[in-house]
Amino acid sequence: MMSSSSNRPGLLNPRQPVKALTVAFCLWKALVYLVIISCPGLGYDTSTSHLYHTNGRSDVISSEDLTYAHLPIPLKFVRWDSIYFLHIAENGYVFEQEWAFGYGYTRALAFIATGRYTCPSGVARTAVVAIALSHLAHYLSVLALYRLSVNVFGRDTATQRLICFLSAALHIICPAGAFLSAPYGESLFSLLNITGFYVYSSSFLDNKAGKRLSADVKLLLAAVLFSAATTVRSNGILSGILYAYDALLQLRRVLCQRLSVGACAHLCVIIVSGCVIALGLVIPQTVAYTAYCVDDDIPRPWCRWLVPSIYGWVQGHYWYNRNVGFLRYWTVSNIPLFVLAMPMLAILCRSSLWALDVAVPFIFPGALSGVDQASSSATTASLLLRLAVPQGLLAIMALTSYHVQIINRISSGYPLWYWYLVYLVSGNWGQSRPSLQDSRGFAVAVRGMVAYALIQALLFGSFLPPA
């Protein structure tokens, strides 16, 4: 069934993956766009209209006259945190609590929106630029995921090509939905993080092929991408686990095998790359420390901390009542949000365990006799193992410490769970026929993502939760 479908010509033919993915992307984005702009009025919250007013509009929409209220189409996408993102891009970090929102994304948006050739003026201009940036970044991240999948699984057979194609296609319709079209950092984070994984996997392949210089350059470039992703969303720091794991393996080689200049140089590159990723957290904190702690006569309380962190201060001081922190979100009133997040949390956890199941036979040969070692390669298993840990930790942190419902959108930048869903429908990477139950599981997951994303777009456009 898998092979015959790939040989049949059509609009979404995996033999022309870029064209097919582009068509699918445009159709999906057009549908989400129509759903959002069709939502009437301001929704239940008038915050967007006040943002519109602060940028020089005299016809501000008051909360007393909502019946006939209308916003320009770009501002239909300005909901929830995107109000903060646009305000920061337009005016900088005016209020201390705004430092909870990604420094890298707001600075990139401000840089593009203030360019010479952008129009129209004011907040509408910034909204248009932000929406265009989200769409472009999402599209490029779809292509990056396809290239990453090729690195991990290959594309020599029809089944491998279909695996790579379906994985990228799932990224188009993922539950992040409207947040990948609106002025949010999710699209940019997905692009940077997935592209970082792609460059990292290319470095891994070059290293296996003996191309040491190319491998080291790509390893450092991947670290730069992960660092940039961390400035957009702080959970990007989890990608540094890849380098911690590599550093331990390389240190073992240096100590247990013959000492060589090449091995030591590679270890130094890994350590430097890890430090580069850490800069994604350090640089925004340094900028904030300079603004609030150096020149102020009365520095803020967090300035005197052993490790000053404005992000930690904002989360604890301004967001404390929103139950941010370990197990603070575990309240009876939040049970519906946990129910909403449970399908994605289950997929993230199950796919991480699945990756470990695939990898263990190559780490401990014979440990799992029930796993067909011919269904994968040592290279695939090694890469799956590395990507399983950051994703698994993200799921645990979302379950215990985050606003749990955001896992439906921040999971978009992690590739492993897409591959797991494709695994359900392809069996052991095409070596055996998938079971009817697994095929149904894949179909249910896809239908669930589509339904959730469309309902979410309707709620988002109406300024209704969950956000």
Secondary structure, 3 states (H helix, E strand, C coil): CHHHHHHCCCCCCCCCHHHHHHHHHHHHHHHHHHHHHCCCCCCCCCHHHHHHHHCCCCCCCCCCCCCCCCCCHHHHHCCCHHHHHHHHHHHCCCCHHHHHCCHHHHHHHHHHHCCCCCCCCHHHHHHHHHHHHHHHHHHHHHHHHHHHHHHHHCCCCHHHHHHHHHHHHHHHCCCCHHHHCCCCCHHHHHHHHHHHHHHHHHHHHHHHCCCHHHHHHHHHHHHHHHHHHHHHCHHHHHHHHHHHHHHHHHHHHHHHCCCCHHHHHHHHHHHHHHHHHHHHHHHHHHHHHHHHHHCCCCCCHHHHCCCCCHHHHHHHHCCHHHCCCCCCCCCHHHHHHHHHHHHHHHHHHHHHHHHHHHHHHHHCCCCCCCCCHHHCCHHHHHHHHHHHHHHHHHHHHHHHCCCHHHHHHHHHHCCHHHHHHHHHHHCCCCCCCCCHHHHHHHHHHHHHHHHHHHHHHHHHHCCCCCC
